[in-house]
Amino acid sequence: MTSSSTDPSQTSVTEFGDSYFQDPLAVFARLRDSRPVTPVAMPDGGRQWLVTRYEDVRSALADPRLAKDWMKHMVPQGWTPDPAGMYLNRHMLNLDPPDHTRLRRLVVKAFTPRRVAALRPRVEAITAGLLDALASGPDQADLIEAFAFPLPVTVICELLGVPAADQDKFQHWSHAVLSSTTGPEEFREAGLAMYTYFTELVAAKRKAPADDLLSALIAATDEGDSLDEQELIGMIFLLMIAGHETTVNLIASGVLALLEFPEEMERLRSDPSLLPAAVEELLRYANPLNHATERFTLEPVVIGGVEIPAHEWVTCVTSSANHDPSRFGSPGRLDLGRDTRGHLAFGHGIHYCLGAPLARLEGEIAFGALLSRFPALSLAVPAASLRWRPSSLIHGLEALPVRLRWSGDASRSRARG
């Protein structure tokens, strides 16, 4: 296997501008075809080595030479961490074994498949309530504001034991910390607000435990081990952000994909047994995340024939992998009957998404109920006018205006009433 120069200063760097946000798959496709492992300047100015081919991405996600604990290895000497940021960032996605192994073992004891499966009736009830509100409202609506956001955020808030009245706060905080265009002061304010909120929430749950996931996390033990205060706050941050962001974008981007492939939408509407397979294909095709969270090299690592020097950031582009024609034939076509085994929407390896079963459950219920309730669902604006959030990590629409009924349906319904 050959490798490139180990001197990063001699490697040309691709610069990503704002247009990257609006069509990242086109950018990744060009890199996948020409420079599948290459350094880039991301929109926020940070330098990353992007890995874009399926086999390379899958291998890299499971490579122990690519580390996650940046606080231990990637900060300058004498660096003093911001206390709030340190608490929020000390979670499983930013840790390596054995710390990651310990935390995941404790969380799995609380976040069990049985707990997720038991949520089905409640997810169905929340979905029905949101669709009732849509049905009784105007003919047009922003599907993200009215459905795709409130469904998963209500579920994760109830699961964790977070008051539903605080949902809007999390939308604001989440957008601030995940946006590639957020300024440092706004980023810090959002982080401090979450840190303060979660600290008070943990204290309240310690005094008055309830039948919720946060209380279970506080009580979780393994041979006398338990989560400390910092680990609890970091875990709540991770579960709140990951627990709704992925599903919001799965629902919104998935609905857009179905609207753009109406024959597949009718196929699903006429055969609801396709729902589990449809969710997997929509995860592959629509990719709620552009890429996995960053890793870094502790030593020179060869990926795809290219040697990446030590102490370089590496980003595994899962959305590009899911659109790699060497793995998925005609990847730009939505095919609900496709064999999607091996897609990387939830990652791969030890950091595989813990909340994948919950996202799948919510996706199945949301798509099935929405298509059944609104057979005339359509875009209310040209698809080309839709805008995507300015986030490198998140592939999410800013809004999804839809028509819910055929013209005249609402007036006939009012007349019958």
N, C-alpha and C positions, 0 to 999 in steps of 0.2 A: 504493500500500500504506500503510495507516495504522499507527501505532505507539502504544504506551502511554506513560505518563509515564516519563521517564528517571530520575526520582528513586526509588531502590529503597526509601527509607524510607516512601514513600507507597503502596507496593504491599503488599497483605495477604499474609501468609506462611502457607502451610499447614504445620501441624506433624504430623510422623510419630511415632507412638508404637510400642510394642513389637508391637502387632497388625499393623503393616505387614509384619513378617517372615513372618507366617503366611499372608497372602494379598496379596502385593504387586500382582498383576494386577488385583484389584478396586480397589485404590487408584489404580493407573494409569488404569484404565478411566474412573473418575470424573473424573480430571483431563483425560484425553483428550477427554471429551465437553464439559467445561465451561471448563477453563483449561489448554489444551494446552501453553502455554509459561508457566511460573509459578515464582516462588521458593518454596522449601520449607525447613523446618527438619528436617534428617535426624535419625534416632534418636541419632546421636553428637553432636548439637548443631550440626553444621556447616550453613551455609547454601548451597544450591545452586539454580540455575535448572534445572528439569526440562523436557525437551522430549519429548513423548509421542506425537505423530502420526507415521505412517510417513514421509510425504514430508518433513516437517521434520527428523526424525531422520536420514534418509539424506543429506539436503542438509548438515546440520550436521556429520556425521561427515567430510565431504570439504571442509569450509570452512576455508581456510588462516587465516582471521581468528580462529579458535578455536585457541589455542596449548596446548602441553603442558608446556613446560619451565618448571615452576613455580619451580625453584631460581634461574633467571635473572630471573624477572619478578614473582614473587608472595610474596617473603619480606620482612619488615620490614627497614628499614635497621639495620645493626649486628647482624643475626641471625648467630649462630654455629652452623653445622650440627653435628649429632652425626656423628662420623666414620663409624661403622658404618652409620647410616641414609643418609648421603650416598653411600656405596659401593653399597648395595643399591638405591637409587633412581635411580642413573645408568644407565638402560637405555632401549631404543628407545621404550617406551610413554610415557616422560616427556621425549622430545626432539622438536624440530622440525627441518625441513630448515635447513641442510645437514647438521647433526649426525646426525639420524635417517637421512638418505639414506646417509651414509657407513657407519654401523653396520649397517644392514640389508644393504647390499651385501656387507659382510664376512661377516655371519652366513649369508647365502644361499649363499655359497661353501662353507660347511661343512654346512649343513642342507639338503641337496639332495633333490629328489623321488626320486632313485635311492636315496639312503640310507634314506628313509622306506619306499619300496616293498620294499626288501630286508628290512625288519623283519617282513613278513607271516608267514613260517614261525615266527619266534620268538614273535610275539604269539599265534599259534594254539597253540603249545606251552604258553605260560604260561596261556592260557585253559583248555586241556584239563586241565592240572594242578590248577587251582583248582576246576574243575567235578568232577574226580575226588574231590577232598577233600570237596566238598559232598555228593556222592553217597554217600560212605562214612560220613557223619556223621549227626547227628540229622535228624529230619523237618523241623524248623524251624531257620531261621538268619537272622541279620542280613545281608542281601545286600550291604550296603555294606562291612561289616567283612570278609566272607568272599570278596567278588568285585569289587565296583565300585571299591573303593579299591586293593587289592593289584595288580590288573591294570595300570592306567595308571602307578601309581607304580613298579612293577617295570620296566615298559618304559622310562620316562624315566630311571630310575636306570641301567639297563644302557646306554641310548643315550648318556648323558652320561659314564658311567664312574664312577658313584657306588656304593659298596658297598651291596649289597642289605640288609645287616644294619642300615643306618641309616634304613630306610624309615619306621619309627615316629616317629623324630625329626622328619622332614619333615611328617608329619601334624600333630603338635603345633605346630610352628612355623607352618605354613601357617594353621591354624585361628586361632592367636593374632594374626597380622598381618592377617587378612581379616575378623575379627569386629568388628562395630560396637560391641560391649560390652566389648572388651578395655581394661583400664586402661593408663595410660601406662607404668607400670613393667613390666608383663607384656609389653607391646608392645616396649619397648626391650630386654628380656632376650631375647625371641625373635629380634629383629633382630641383636643382638650375637652370639648363638649361631650364627646363619646366617653372619654375616660372618666369624667366626673359622673356622668349618668350611670355608667356600668358599675362604678365603685359604690354608688348609693344603692343600686339595685341588688348587688351582692350582699351588702350589709342588711338590707331589708329581708332578703331570702334566708339569711342566716338566723335572723330573729324569728321569722315566721315561715318555715318551709311549706311548700305547696306541692301539688301533684303536677309538676312541670319539669322540663329538662334542666333548667338552671339549678333547681333544688336537688335534682338527681346528680348533677355534676359536682355540687358542693359535697354531697354525701358519698360520691364514688370513691372507693378505696381498692387497692390491690396489694395484698400482703402488707398492710399497714401504710402503704403509700397513698397520697391524695394530691389533689391540685392545690397549689398555694394561691395566694391572692393575685399575684401577677399573672399566673397561668390561667386562672379563672377569667380575669378581665380580657386577656388576649383571646381566650376561647370564645367568649361571648361576642367579641368583635368579629372574629372569623365566621362564626355561625350566623350572625345577623347579616353580614355583608354577603357572604357566599350563599346563605340560605334563601335570599330573595333575588339577588342580582341575576344569577344564572337563569332562574325560572322566569323572571320578568321578560328577559330577552328571548328565551326559548319560546314563550307564548307569542310575543309580539312578532318576532322575526319568523316564527313558524307559521303564523297566520298570513303574513305577507307572502311567504313562499307558496302557501296553498292557493292564495288569490292569484299569484302569478302563474300557477300551474293548475288551472281550473279542472282539468280532467282528473288530476290526482285528488283534488278536493272532493269531487263528486264520487270518486272511487272510495274514499274514506267515509263519506257521508252514507253511501249505500251499503257499506260493509264495516260496521263498527268493530268487528273482530280484528281489523287491521290496526287498531289504535296502538298496541304496544310496538309493533314494527314501525308504524308511522312516527312515533316519538323518536325512535332511534335514527331514522332517516332524517328527520327534521333537526335533530342534534348534529348529525354529520353535515347536512347541507347548510343549515343556517348558522351554526357555530356561535353560541352565546358569548364565547370568549374568543378573541383573536389568537391568543397564545397562552401557554402556561405561565405561571409566575416564574420570575428569574432565578437562575442558578449561576454559579460561578466556578471557575477552575482553581484548584489549589496547586496544580501541577500542569505542565503541558498535556493536552488531551487531543487526540486525533479523532475527528468526526467527519465522516464522508470524504476521507482522503485529505482533509485540511487540518493542520496542526494549530490549535488555539493555545496561545501562551498561558502561563499561570496568571492568576489574579485578573481574569477577564470575565465579564458578565456574559452569560449565554441564555438566549431565549429560544425555547422549543415552540415553533409555530404550529400548534395543533390544528388550526383552521386550514392552513396550507396542506398539512398531512392528510386531512380529511378530503381534500380536493386534488390529491395527487393521482393522476390517471394511471400510474403504475400499480396503484392499490385498488382504486374504485373506478370502474369503467364509466365513461361519460359523466364525470363528477359534477358538472354544471347542470345536470338534469335531475330534477326531483323524481324519485322512483320509490314509492312506498312499499314496493315488493322487493326492493334491493336487499342483498345480503350485506348488512352493515357491521357484521362481526369484526371487531378490531378497531372500530372508530375510536378516536382519541379525544372526544369532546369532554370527557371527565378525567383525562389524563391517563397515566399508566405508571406502574411501579408502586413504591411505598406511599407516594403522595396521591394516589387515586382518590377521587372525591368521595369523602365520607357521606355526603348528602345525596349521592346519585339516586338511591331508591326513592327519596322524597321528591326530587325533581321529576323523576319518571312518573310517579303517582300523580303529582299535580298536573303534569303535561297531559297524561291520558284523560283525566277528568275534564280539564279545561277545553281541550280540543273537541272531545266528544260532545260535551254539553253545548258549546258555542255553535258548532256546525248543525246540531240538531235543532237548536232554538231559533237560529236565524238562517234559513235556507237561502235567503237573498243577499247574504253578506257580500259586500264589495268595497273596493277602495273608493274613497270620496274625493281623492286628489290623484293626479298623475303620479305613477310610481317614481318617475324621475325627480319629482319635487321633494320627496322624502329626504330628511336629513338624519345623519347618524351622529351619535354623541362623540365629542372630541376626547376619546379615551383610547390609549393604545391597547389596554387589556380588554376592555369591554366592547363587544360588538352589539350595540344597542341603538334602536331608533330613538330620536327625541320625541316623536309623536307618531301615532298611526291613525289618521282620520278615516273612518269607515262609514258606509251606509249600511243600515241594519235591515231595511225593508225595501221592497219594490215601491216605486212611486205610487202613492195613493193608498198604500196599506194602512198607514196610520189613520187617515181620515175615515176609511171604511171601518177600522176598529173602533174609532170613537163613535161612529154612527150606530154600530151594533150595540155599543155600551149604553 
